[in-house]
Amino acid sequence: MADDELKARPGETVEAFVARLTPERRAVVEAVQAAVAEAAPSAEWILAWRLPWARVGKLKVCYVAPQRAWVNVGLPLGDGLDDPDGLLEGTGKSMRHVKVNSAAEVPHAALVAWIRASL
């Protein structure tokens, strides 16, 4: 999959974007979506910056950024989140992410806790 194929196309829906990912990347995104649904049942998925973002009201709480070999799961308020296992990466002002290689590696409990803490 070419790098540009890892971003949403103009006018594309979140569902269409996720559907055209490789089965491995799609499974990771769907596992993240399940964690978001558990943490914030009112969350909706939108496309912003050509990537799927979960938002609650106007607050963006999480994004997924498929890469060739993994999926970055980003948290815009990640710098202030409790991360005892050291999963979060990044050195930006507030954004942090976790690299996920497979659906089995999605840190479900941590994502649920991080999203709830972000609300």
C-alpha positions in Angstrom: 0.0 0.0 0.0 1.5 3.4 -1.0 1.9 6.0 1.6 -0.8 8.2 0.0 -3.2 5.3 0.3 -2.8 5.4 4.0 -4.7 8.7 4.1 -8.3 9.4 3.4 -9.3 10.7 0.0 -11.3 13.9 -0.4 -14.9 13.2 0.2 -14.3 9.7 1.5 -16.1 8.5 4.6 -14.4 7.0 7.7 -16.1 3.7 6.8 -14.9 3.7 3.2 -11.3 4.6 4.3 -11.2 1.8 6.9 -12.7 -0.7 4.4 -9.8 -0.2 2.0 -7.1 -0.8 4.5 -5.2 -4.1 4.6 -7.0 -6.7 6.7 -4.3 -6.3 9.4 -4.5 -2.5 9.6 -8.3 -2.6 9.4 -8.4 -5.1 12.4 -6.3 -2.7 14.5 -8.6 0.3 13.6 -11.7 -1.7 14.5 -10.2 -2.7 17.8 -9.4 0.9 18.6 -13.0 1.9 17.6 -14.3 -0.7 20.0 -12.2 0.8 22.8 -13.4 4.3 22.0 -17.1 3.0 22.0 -16.6 1.6 25.4 -14.9 4.7 26.8 -17.1 7.2 25.2 -20.4 5.8 23.8 -21.3 9.2 22.4 -18.1 9.5 20.4 -18.4 9.9 16.6 -15.7 9.2 14.0 -14.8 12.0 11.6 -12.1 12.6 9.1 -9.7 15.4 9.9 -6.2 15.9 8.4 -7.1 12.9 6.2 -7.2 10.6 9.2 -10.0 9.1 11.3 -10.5 10.9 14.6 -12.9 10.1 17.4 -14.6 13.1 18.9 -17.0 13.8 21.7 -18.8 17.0 21.0 -16.1 19.2 19.7 -13.3 17.5 21.6 -11.1 15.3 19.5 -10.0 12.4 21.8 -8.1 10.0 19.6 -7.0 9.4 16.0 -5.7 6.4 14.1 -2.9 6.8 11.5 -2.2 3.6 9.6 1.4 3.2 8.5 2.9 0.5 6.3 3.7 -1.9 9.2 1.6 -0.6 12.1 -1.0 1.9 13.2 -0.4 4.9 15.3 -3.1 5.6 17.8 -2.8 9.2 18.8 -4.0 11.1 21.8 -4.0 14.8 21.6 -3.9 15.3 25.4 -1.5 12.4 25.9 1.2 14.3 27.8 -0.9 14.4 30.9 -2.1 10.8 30.9 -1.1 8.1 33.3 1.1 5.6 31.5 2.7 3.2 34.0 3.6 0.7 31.2 5.4 3.4 29.1 3.4 2.7 26.0 3.0 6.3 24.9 5.6 7.8 22.6 6.2 11.4 21.4 7.9 14.6 22.5 5.4 17.2 21.3 3.8 19.8 23.5 0.8 17.5 24.3 0.3 14.9 21.6 1.3 11.3 22.3 0.8 8.1 20.4 1.2 4.3 20.7 2.4 2.1 17.8 0.2 -1.0 17.4 1.3 -3.8 15.1 -1.8 -6.0 15.3 -5.3 -6.1 16.8 -4.1 -8.4 19.5 -1.6 -5.7 20.6 -4.2 -2.9 21.0 -3.9 -1.8 24.6 -7.6 -1.9 25.1 -7.8 -1.2 28.9 -5.2 1.6 28.6 -7.0 3.2 25.7 -10.3 3.1 27.5 -8.7 4.7 30.6 -6.8 7.3 28.5 -9.9 8.3 26.6 -12.0 8.6 29.7 -9.3 10.7 31.3 -9.3 13.0 28.3 -13.0 13.8 28.6 
